[in-house]
């Protein structure tokens, strides 16, 4: 059974930093594409950052230059380094593991809350 466990969320002042981690188990992590999404109350879930199995990355325009996604295939873990945090970054952050080609799958973590105070 695939399990994604996020950690690292919390309360931070504007301008501060947090590092989110997502540990995967039960999957073939090295062939998975990974992503971090966020969602606030009454809002749609949006992509924050993604990294492919080959290491290619992409970011939402709102976080470019401030957030960095990375992965450690030996530890089956994906990270999101968040710097220069803003109050508008406050949301629940979710880890996603998926593969669009065979074997296809799509898994989500339970989420971790990030709150940035002004």
C-alpha positions in Angstrom: 0.0 0.0 0.0 1.4 3.4 -1.0 1.7 6.0 1.7 2.9 9.6 1.4 3.7 11.3 4.7 4.4 15.0 4.7 6.2 16.9 7.5 7.8 20.3 8.1 4.8 22.6 8.1 4.2 25.1 10.8 4.0 28.8 11.7 6.6 31.2 10.4 6.9 35.0 10.1 6.9 36.6 6.7 10.3 36.5 5.2 11.1 33.2 6.9 11.8 29.7 5.6 10.4 26.3 5.9 11.4 22.9 4.4 8.6 20.4 3.7 9.4 16.7 3.3 7.3 14.0 1.8 8.4 10.4 2.5 7.0 7.8 0.2 6.6 4.1 0.9 5.1 1.2 -1.0 5.8 2.6 -4.5 8.5 2.6 -7.1 9.6 6.1 -6.1 12.4 6.5 -8.7 10.0 6.2 -11.7 7.4 8.5 -10.1 6.8 12.2 -10.9 6.4 14.1 -7.7 4.6 17.4 -7.0 3.7 19.8 -4.2 0.2 21.3 -4.3 -1.5 23.7 -2.0 -5.1 24.5 -1.2 -6.8 27.0 1.0 -10.4 27.1 2.3 -12.8 27.6 -0.6 -10.0 27.5 -3.2 -9.0 25.0 -5.8 -5.9 22.9 -5.2 -3.1 24.4 -7.2 0.3 23.1 -8.3 3.2 24.7 -6.5 6.2 22.8 -7.8 6.8 19.5 -9.6 9.8 17.3 -10.4 9.9 14.5 -12.8 11.5 11.1 -12.4 14.4 12.5 -14.5 14.8 15.6 -12.3 13.2 18.2 -14.5 11.3 20.9 -12.4 8.6 23.4 -12.9 7.1 26.0 -10.6 4.1 28.2 -10.3 4.8 31.7 -11.2 4.0 32.9 -7.7 6.8 30.9 -6.1 9.5 31.0 -8.8 12.8 32.2 -7.3 11.6 31.5 -3.7 10.8 27.8 -3.6 12.9 24.8 -4.7 11.7 21.3 -5.2 14.2 18.4 -5.0 14.2 14.7 -4.5 16.3 12.0 -3.0 15.6 8.6 -4.6 17.7 6.8 -2.1 15.5 8.1 0.7 12.2 8.0 -1.3 11.7 11.6 -0.3 10.8 14.8 -2.1 11.4 18.2 -0.5 10.1 21.7 -0.9 12.4 24.4 0.3 10.4 27.6 0.8 12.2 30.8 1.3 11.0 34.4 1.6 7.6 33.2 2.6 4.7 35.6 2.3 1.3 35.6 4.1 -0.3 34.6 0.8 1.7 31.3 0.9 -0.5 30.3 3.9 -2.3 27.0 2.9 -2.4 23.3 3.4 0.4 21.7 1.3 -0.1 18.3 -0.3 2.4 15.9 -1.7 1.5 14.0 -4.9 3.1 11.0 -6.5 2.0 10.0 -10.0 2.9 8.4 -13.2 1.1 9.1 -16.5 2.4 6.2 -18.5 2.0 2.5 -17.7 1.8 1.6 -14.8 -0.4 4.6 -14.1 -1.1 5.8 -10.6 -1.9 8.9 -8.6 -1.4 9.2 -4.9 -1.8 12.0 -2.3 -0.5 12.7 1.1 -2.7 13.9 4.0 -1.3 17.5 3.9 0.6 19.7 6.1 -0.4 23.2 7.2 1.9 26.2 6.4 0.9 29.5 8.1 2.9 32.7 7.4 2.2 35.6 9.7 2.7 39.2 8.7 
